[in-house]
Amino acid sequence: MFSFFNKKTHIDHIEWLGVDMHAHWLPGIDDGAKDMASALNFMKSLQELGFKKLLATPHIFTELYPNNKEIIENTLESTRTALKATSLHIETAAAAEYMVNEDFDVSNDLVCLPNKHILIEMSYISEMPNIEQIIFNLQVKGYVVVLAHPERYSFYQDKHQRFHRFKEMGVLFQLNLLSVSGYYGKDVKRLAEYLLQKKYYDLAGTDLHHEKHLHALTREIQSGRLHDKLGNVDFKNMELFF
């Protein structure tokens, strides 16, 4: 017999996550938003989807995107100025997503998420040979290391012990929201599901770069599918960054 009490609640927003802590909407400084109009459109769309605070994390990657603290802060300030000229009111901040390679220097003035959380990534081709030493060096300096989208590192597909080791070291894991939809492929989706089952994720972000990402996110959120898959995960976005 049909009962209204058995009807599944349809959650078509992302207020349950609240803070997007990984996105590329600062204009013109990496492979994210190309100009201010695109940046404002991304921010407006993310707010409409239910985010209360937006943190930009442009790449710092010497070979391709040689950004630094001054560039990021100046771009954030110009973006905030443009934002004031619109009817959009949302809290914004900026950090960086660091490519950990041979050029990465722990002694630099690092651009961090709140409370010295530092977002790092590796090449998708192979593990950084001394990644554990780099993590340790950052931790000694008081940083909390956040590994961006661990599910996207294909070289860990059959090496789950590496994830266990990182968690033993106190590394926080950040999930790309679209990973659970299959957007990046079946292998990424499978690894994301494994890490979710292990309760290894601490944070989640859009990793928004372009319109294709935005359209896919909008579909997954408004359909209720994203909440069905992730709504009960204990993400700490609001706790750590709001």
C-alpha positions as CSV (number, residue, x, y, z in Angstrom):
1,M,0.0,0.0,0.0
2,F,1.3,3.4,-1.0
3,S,2.3,5.7,1.9
4,F,3.3,9.4,1.8
5,F,5.7,8.6,4.6
6,N,7.7,6.4,2.3
7,K,8.1,9.1,-0.4
8,K,11.8,10.1,-0.8
9,T,12.5,13.7,-0.3
10,H,13.8,15.5,-3.4
11,I,16.7,17.9,-2.5
12,D,17.4,20.0,-5.6
13,H,20.0,22.4,-4.1
14,I,23.4,22.2,-2.4
15,E,22.8,24.2,0.8
16,W,23.7,21.0,2.6
17,L,27.3,21.5,1.6
18,G,27.2,25.2,1.9
19,V,30.8,26.2,0.9
20,D,32.5,25.5,-2.3
21,M,36.2,25.2,-1.4
22,H,37.7,24.3,-4.7
23,A,36.8,26.2,-7.9
24,H,38.5,28.2,-10.7
25,W,36.3,31.2,-11.2
26,L,39.0,33.9,-10.7
27,P,39.2,35.3,-14.3
28,G,42.1,35.1,-16.7
29,I,44.8,33.5,-14.5
30,D,44.5,29.8,-15.1
31,D,42.3,27.4,-17.1
32,G,39.1,28.5,-15.4
33,A,37.0,31.5,-16.1
34,K,38.4,33.4,-19.1
35,D,37.0,36.8,-18.3
36,M,35.1,38.8,-15.7
37,A,31.7,38.1,-17.3
38,S,32.3,34.3,-17.1
39,A,33.5,34.7,-13.5
40,L,30.3,36.6,-12.4
41,N,28.1,34.1,-14.3
42,F,29.8,31.2,-12.4
43,M,29.4,32.9,-9.1
44,K,25.8,33.7,-9.7
45,S,25.0,30.2,-10.8
46,L,26.8,28.6,-7.8
47,Q,24.8,30.8,-5.4
48,E,21.6,29.9,-7.2
49,L,22.4,26.3,-6.6
50,G,22.7,26.9,-2.9
51,F,26.2,27.7,-2.0
52,K,26.7,30.3,0.8
53,K,30.4,31.0,0.3
54,L,32.7,30.6,-2.7
55,L,36.4,29.9,-2.4
56,A,38.5,30.3,-5.6
57,T,41.5,28.1,-5.9
58,P,43.5,29.0,-9.0
59,H,46.3,26.8,-10.0
60,I,49.9,27.5,-9.0
61,F,51.9,25.5,-11.5
62,T,55.2,27.1,-12.6
63,E,55.2,25.7,-16.1
64,L,51.6,26.7,-17.0
65,Y,50.2,29.1,-14.4
66,P,52.9,30.9,-12.5
67,N,50.6,32.6,-10.1
68,N,51.5,33.9,-6.7
69,K,49.9,35.5,-3.7
70,E,49.9,39.0,-5.2
71,I,48.3,38.0,-8.5
72,I,45.6,36.0,-6.7
73,E,44.8,38.7,-4.2
74,N,44.7,41.4,-6.8
75,T,42.4,39.3,-9.1
76,L,40.2,38.6,-6.1
77,E,39.9,42.3,-5.3
78,S,39.0,43.2,-8.9
79,T,36.4,40.4,-8.9
80,R,34.9,41.6,-5.7
81,T,34.7,45.2,-7.1
82,A,32.9,43.8,-10.2
83,L,30.6,41.8,-7.9
84,K,29.6,45.0,-6.0
85,A,28.3,46.5,-9.2
86,T,25.8,43.6,-9.5
87,S,22.9,42.6,-7.4
88,L,24.8,39.5,-6.3
89,H,25.8,39.3,-2.7
90,I,27.8,36.3,-1.6
91,E,30.9,35.8,0.6
92,T,34.1,35.1,-1.4
93,A,37.7,34.3,-0.7
94,A,40.7,32.8,-2.5
95,A,43.5,30.4,-2.0
96,A,45.4,28.3,-4.5
97,E,45.6,24.7,-5.8
98,Y,49.3,23.8,-5.8
99,M,50.8,21.4,-8.2
100,V,53.3,19.4,-6.2
101,N,56.3,18.7,-8.5
102,E,60.0,19.4,-8.6
103,D,59.3,23.2,-8.6
104,F,57.1,23.2,-5.5
105,D,58.9,25.1,-2.6
106,V,57.6,24.7,0.9
107,S,59.5,27.8,2.0
108,N,57.4,30.1,-0.3
109,D,54.7,32.3,1.0
110,L,51.9,29.9,0.4
111,V,48.3,30.9,-0.4
112,C,46.1,28.9,1.8
113,L,42.5,28.1,2.6
114,P,41.4,29.3,6.1
115,N,43.4,28.2,9.1
116,K,46.4,27.2,7.0
117,H,44.7,24.4,5.0
118,I,46.7,24.0,1.9
119,L,45.2,22.4,-1.3
120,I,47.7,20.3,-3.3
121,E,47.4,18.1,-6.4
122,M,49.8,15.9,-8.3
123,S,50.2,15.0,-11.9
124,Y,47.6,12.6,-13.2
125,I,50.3,10.5,-14.8
126,S,52.4,9.4,-11.8
127,E,52.8,9.9,-8.1
128,M,55.3,12.5,-7.0
129,P,58.2,10.3,-5.7
130,N,58.8,12.2,-2.5
131,I,55.1,13.1,-1.8
132,E,55.3,11.9,1.8
133,Q,58.3,14.0,2.6
134,I,56.6,17.1,1.1
135,I,53.5,16.4,3.2
136,F,55.6,16.0,6.3
137,N,57.5,19.3,5.5
138,L,54.2,21.2,5.2
139,Q,52.9,19.7,8.4
140,V,56.0,20.7,10.3
141,K,55.4,24.3,9.2
142,G,51.9,24.1,10.6
143,Y,49.9,23.5,7.4
144,V,46.9,21.1,7.2
145,V,47.4,19.3,3.9
146,V,44.3,18.8,1.7
147,L,44.7,16.4,-1.2
148,A,42.6,17.5,-4.2
149,H,40.4,14.9,-5.9
150,P,42.4,11.7,-4.9
151,E,39.9,9.7,-6.9
152,R,41.3,11.1,-10.1
153,Y,44.8,9.7,-9.7
154,S,44.6,6.6,-11.9
155,F,47.9,5.3,-10.6
156,Y,46.2,4.6,-7.3
157,Q,43.5,2.3,-8.8
158,D,45.2,-0.8,-7.6
159,K,47.2,0.8,-4.8
160,H,44.7,1.6,-2.2
161,Q,47.3,1.3,0.5
162,R,48.6,4.7,-0.5
163,F,45.2,6.2,0.5
164,H,45.5,4.5,3.9
165,R,49.0,5.8,4.3
166,F,47.9,9.4,3.6
167,K,45.1,9.2,6.1
168,E,47.5,7.8,8.7
169,M,49.6,11.0,8.1
170,G,46.6,13.2,8.7
171,V,46.0,14.3,5.1
172,L,42.4,15.5,4.4
173,F,40.8,14.3,1.2
174,Q,38.7,16.5,-1.1
175,L,36.1,14.9,-3.4
176,N,35.2,16.5,-6.8
177,L,31.4,16.5,-6.8
178,L,31.1,15.4,-10.4
179,S,33.3,12.3,-9.8
180,V,30.3,10.4,-8.4
181,S,28.3,11.1,-11.5
182,G,30.7,9.4,-13.8
183,Y,31.7,12.7,-15.4
184,Y,35.4,11.8,-15.3
185,G,34.9,8.2,-16.3
186,K,34.0,4.8,-14.7
187,D,37.3,4.3,-13.0
188,V,37.2,7.6,-11.2
189,K,33.6,7.0,-10.2
190,R,34.6,3.6,-8.8
191,L,37.5,4.9,-6.8
192,A,35.3,7.8,-5.4
193,E,32.8,5.2,-4.3
194,Y,35.5,3.2,-2.6
195,L,36.8,6.2,-0.7
196,L,33.3,7.2,0.3
197,Q,32.7,3.7,1.6
198,K,35.9,4.0,3.7
199,K,34.7,7.4,4.9
200,Y,38.0,9.0,3.8
201,Y,36.6,12.2,2.4
202,D,36.6,15.3,4.6
203,L,35.7,18.0,2.0
204,A,34.0,18.4,-1.3
205,G,34.2,21.0,-4.1
206,T,33.0,21.7,-7.6
207,D,36.4,22.1,-9.2
208,L,34.5,24.3,-11.6
209,H,36.5,25.4,-14.7
210,H,34.0,26.0,-17.5
211,E,30.4,25.9,-18.7
212,K,30.4,22.2,-19.3
213,H,31.2,21.6,-15.6
214,L,28.5,24.1,-14.6
215,H,25.9,22.4,-16.7
216,A,26.8,18.9,-15.4
217,L,26.7,20.2,-11.8
218,T,23.4,21.9,-12.3
219,R,21.9,18.7,-13.7
220,E,23.2,16.5,-10.8
221,I,22.2,19.0,-8.1
222,Q,18.7,19.9,-9.4
223,S,17.8,16.4,-10.2
224,G,18.4,15.4,-6.6
225,R,20.9,12.8,-7.6
226,L,23.9,14.5,-5.9
227,H,22.1,14.8,-2.6
228,D,21.0,11.2,-2.9
229,K,24.6,10.1,-3.3
230,L,26.4,12.6,-1.0
231,G,23.9,14.3,1.3
232,N,24.6,12.1,4.3
233,V,28.4,12.3,4.0
234,D,30.0,14.2,6.9
235,F,31.8,16.8,4.8
236,K,33.4,19.6,6.9
237,N,33.2,22.5,4.4
238,M,31.0,24.6,6.6
239,E,32.8,23.7,9.9
240,L,36.2,24.6,8.5
241,F,35.7,27.3,6.0
242,F,32.4,29.3,6.7
